[in-house]
Each structure stands twice: as C-alpha cells, then as structure tokens.
Amino acid sequence: MTLQQLKYFIETVNCGSISKAADNLFLSQPSLSSSIKELENETGVELFTRTSKGMALTQDGVEFLGYARQVIEQADFLERRYLSKKPPRRVFSVSSQHYAFAVNAFVSMVRKTNADEYELTMRETQTHDIVESVRTLRSEIGILYLNPFNRKVIEKLLRESDLTFHSLFTAKPHIFTGSASPLAKREYITLKDLEGYPCLTYEQGEYNSFYFSEEILSTEFHKKSIKVTDRATMFNLMIGLDGYTISSGIISADLNGDNIAAIPLQVEDSIEVGWISHRSIRLTAQAELYLEELDKAIRYYGVPGEMI
C-alpha cells in the first residue's frame, strides 16, 4: 500500500466517479481502476460499490477513508515542514437545507481559506439528499433541523446511516414574508392569520414525505400552496405574492436585502437546527474552519426566540 494509492482513493471518493477522478489526476481510467482494485486486493475488503450512477463507498470503505485521510494529512504536513512543498489543494463539501446563515458561514470560510488551490462545494438541497450525501461522504457536513414531529424518523435514519447530529441552536418558529406584505406589519402571527396567503415550501422530490419537509407543520392543510426548488424563487414569491414560509427566524440582510421580514409564529413547536457528520470519520481542518464560521454567523445574526 502506497501514499499514491491512498491519494488516488481519496480523489475517487471526492469525485464520485472513476472518470472524473482520472481526469483530475491526469491518469487513464483503466490505470486508476487498476490502482483502486489493487488497493482492494491488498486490504482484503471491497471499498466501493459500482453502479451506473458512479462509485459509492461501502461501510468498509467509509472506515478506510477515515484512516486514509489521517495518513495523507500527516504526510502532507511532513512534506511541507521538511521538503518545503506547497500545501495540497483544499477539498470540502457541505450540504444544507436553505439557511442563509449556512451560506454566510461558507463565504467567510472561503475568505479565510489560505490555499492557492481549492475545490469547495456548497449544496442547498433536499432533506433526504443531505443525509445521503453525508452518508456516502460526498459531503463532510450536512445541516438540517429536528422538531417533535420529525425527530424519531430523522434520528432513526441517521442511526441507520451511522451519522451523528450536533445541535447548533433551538428556536421558536417564525414566518418569512415580503416586508411589504400585510403579514409583516403584525407583532406575531397565528395559523388563522395565514389563511388566504400562499404557503411556500421547498419541494422534496422522490422523498416528499411530511417527515422530510423543510418546514414544520407539514401536515397542515393550506388552501393555497406553492412548492419551489430554490431560495431565489422562494423570496421572489414572498415579495410578489405576499407568500410566506415557516423557518427559524434567522435572516441575513447581506444575502436577502431588506425585502424579507421575519415574524414570530404562535404555535407550540420548536426548531432545532444542527449539523450532521459521519460517526467514524474525523473532520478535516477545512470542515473545522467551516464550523467555526457557522457558529460565528449564528451568533452574529442571533436566534429569535432562542430557547437554549
């Protein structure tokens, strides 16, 4: 087993396919495939499952990746310390529900990344995809919420995926709506106040279960309901249609301007937002930097109705 094999293995994990990894490594696909197969023969375990959609780590592969990253990080440190080599390219990915503070933290992390080369990914995606992305290590970190309604289902999914939930904050629900909406002028909002206004939610695709909804009270019936796939469309519909969505109440004027307002929603519920990671994988330095900036972003914007 060589350092080169480990680097090839890690690059294949990061890319999710032999073809893309081979391009990045300036190798032929057969050469890279042969190297990965040789590594599997030497270790005696199957590291990847091969499908028509690409490469996915097996459970053994996930455990092996944790050790491989530690070895390569230590080797990179020795090379920089004693051979004066430049730092390796930084690689990091986070998958998140649609939270502005998560994007703000990503921006701050990039600004503080002291590297000549990096490949960083910020995915705002569906709830089940977040869990799957962290499970297969396409993302190191995922950001989502728990509440009394979805907790048992999501926590069961996390346990089965060998993932851990780390709480960031717990807040009272708020609605987001356009600042010119009649709703924005209220001190607080009840569910009855929302009747007649379009309810905006994020579409969850194949896993469009109530438990995977990005908004609480997903079982409530709404006379007017609109599903969207991205945050820009959501905010345009808030402004243009006086629509609303339910969220944590943390809003970023840096990203959203002054056109969106957050108003407390009077319901007996809570939103616990946190990050998930793989139980058996040690976080990279880049992931640790992102978590530091995430904590700063949350403290900067504050948590309306904070409960912890």
Buried (B, 14 or more C-beta within 10 A) or exposed (E): EEEEBBBBBBBBBBBBBBBBBBEBBEBEBEEBBEBBEBBBEEBEBEBBEEEEEBBBBBEBBBBBBBEBBEBBBEBBEEBEEEEEEEBBEBBBBBBBBBBBBBBBBBBBBBEEBEEEEBEBBBBBBBBBBBBBBBBBBBBBBBBBBBBEBBBEBBEEBBEEBBBBBEEBBBBBBBBBBBBEBEBBEBEEBEEEBBEEBBBBBBEBEEBBEEBBBBBBBBEBEBEEEBEBBEBEBBBBBBBEBBBBBBBBBBBBEEBBEEBBBBBBBEBEEBBBBBBBBBEBBEBBEBBBBBBBBBBBBBEBBEBBBBEE
